[in-house]
Amino acid sequence: METIKNFLELEVVHIGEYKLQVYTLITILGIYLITKLILLLIKKTIFSRKNNKLDVGASYALLQIIKYIVWVIAIALILETLGVKLTVLIAGSAALLVGVGLGLQQTFNDILSGIILLSEKSIKIEDVIEMDGDIVKIQSIGLRTSKALNTDDVSIIIPNSLITTNKVINWSHQAMKARFRIDVGVAYGSDIDLVIKVLEESAFEHSDVSDREATEARLVNFGNSSLDFQVLFFSENIFRISKVKSDIRRSISQKFTENKIAIPFPQMDLHFKSNL
């Protein structure tokens, strides 16, 4: 026992009055390992199959919040173990923290926005959102930034403040399917009922279009050079909806050709008046 005691009291670093002993290093290692173990158990509990009350996004948000709180407590304990008095440290560096705070104002804004995103859960993992005209799927939400994937399979790092302060459309917030539309114009004199039938068939024949009864085509306007129609449909393939729309447009074009329905070109008549 005496040998173990001497080993634990062995000084690793000795600077002035400060002494770092083996016991201190073992304590720090113990705090780190216990923190990792606690977080592992919490993660397994949250993502357990028996826990069906939370979806993936909500579970991830809860885990991130707990993780930050636990690590803050662990770091505070480690500093206390090293002999650093947090109250004295905070008081002594107050002026410095003000200057750093002004310089890192945007960073703090992003961090605060990250806490809001994780706690509010208005945007979660796997959500498909639209920002500034771009469609992206959220892959992870961090404390300062979030990672998303666009339709070209390119990873995008988004500062959290941009998500909380800008207008964001969350296509998958309320349901996993959304309503989309395709606009098309046909020549005057076309059979309106036939056009509506062709548009609806082209839409609900696609494998990614759900709810056949909710698929409908409408005559929306009498344009300058065409009868303007719109076909509306529901789909769960929100992230790849551009491909779905392209397939439906190809089907519409093919069926229009088969049924001799013409898509007119915009025309403009110019009249020249001679003074002779």
Disulfide bonds with the S-S distance in Angstrom:
none
